[in-house]
Amino acid sequence: MISSQVYNSQQSDWSTPSFPLVVSGNIQNTSIDNPDLTRVVQDHSTIYSKTKSNLSCKPLQWWSSIPSLLQGMILGVSVGCIILAIILPLWLIQPSKTTTVTPFNKPILRWNTTGITVAGYGSVSGTSSYYLNAPWDVALDWSNTLYVSDRYNHRIQKFLMNTKNGTTVAGQMSATSGSTMDELNQPTGIYLDINGNLFISDAVNNRIQYWSNGAVTGQTLIGNGIIGSQNNLLYFPYGIWRDASSNILYVADSYNHRIMRYKNNSQSGDIIAGGYGSGIGSTQLSFPYAFHFDSFSNSLLIANAGSHNIVRWIIGASNWTIVTGSMNGISGSNATLLCSPTDVTLDPMGNMYIADMFNHRIQFFLSGQSNAVTIAGTGVGGSTSSELYYPSSLTLDSQLNLYVVDQNNHRIQKFVRY
């Protein structure tokens, strides 16, 4: 047997009514006068009878005097009130489903500010396989093997993960410079494809070299060793990137203050950014050392070192727009200014990382934010594990651990994300 309860709004309490409102489960004990009733099923809410007209329940005798239509209305309202009385309080105490977006005042990503040296030895330059000499750029493959442009040793060094003994994969192991096909002269930017082939900016030789995986000599793709500003010549190239899907090569022709594009293995390129001499105007660049291709917006983010800013140049546009730093070429060390930035990259979330070379730091801009946070370096040059000395380049692994080319400390520093 069950008991029925209703909510008394005047007494603010649940009480048992003097008559059944809803029968659920076993029916309540009620005296029935009509002898024609043949069966009452006690474990269901249905009453079966031969006739309906003579059925009456003494506790509800008043009910039969109400017209059937009104009975239905009263019953419906009563049931609705009970349901509302039960559901409404429960609904009111449910947690809000409204999503509140809180502006970020600091990065949601964090890195240990103490770096781990993963290549190089003791902030000292040298020519053995354990040493680097003013390295410039770094690349990672799928296994986190490091490739480093060991600039003043005129070679590209490969470091397996957790191994500080490098292997020369391009240039001379003896650290000698030259201009033959098996030599390099101050290599700067490098691009590593998925097959382990290298595209190298051979800066002082004013050429781009292709070095296939395992090869002992390179192949000249662009330039002929002569300084020039024609579309088939270069002047100290630095940053380099290749779009494998379209077979297009992009080169930061730094001392010509322009970004070049080379289609279909052509040795003559198109100027897609700059090319009007060094300057701070929106159609000019000033020593662009590196760039990041943003496929989402079909644009280049350019580390415009001579103007102390990062600019965005949409492919096909005639001018840049400012991203961060001064529009007027003014350097600085606060959260919105830079001093000779030499590299820039984006992570998959659109956050921006900048090698702020002359400020000896790595700046992090949360996507959509204009103020940076320093995530590596202190702003003062030094050689401790928490300091940098003219950092030139950076990259991220799949876990967003940060790798920094600490140029004048002759080492590669890893800053672990946590």
GIDAWO-V45266 format. One record per helix or strand of 2 or more residues. SS is the DSSP state (~ for helix, > for strand). FROM is the first residue (numbers start at 1). LEN is the number of residues. Records with the same first field share a line. If there is no record, write none. Layout:
SS->FROM-LEN / FROM-LEN
This chain:
>->5-4 / 13-4 / 39-2 / 47-2 / 116-6 / 138-3 / 146-5 / 155-5 / 167-5 / 187-6 / 198-5 / 207-5 / 219-4 / 237-7 / 248-6 / 258-6 / 270-5 / 288-7 / 299-6 / 309-6 / 321-5 / 341-6 / 352-5 / 361-5 / 373-5 / 391-6 / 402-5 / 411-5
~->58-8 / 68-25 / 151-3 / 254-3 / 305-3 / 357-3 / 407-3
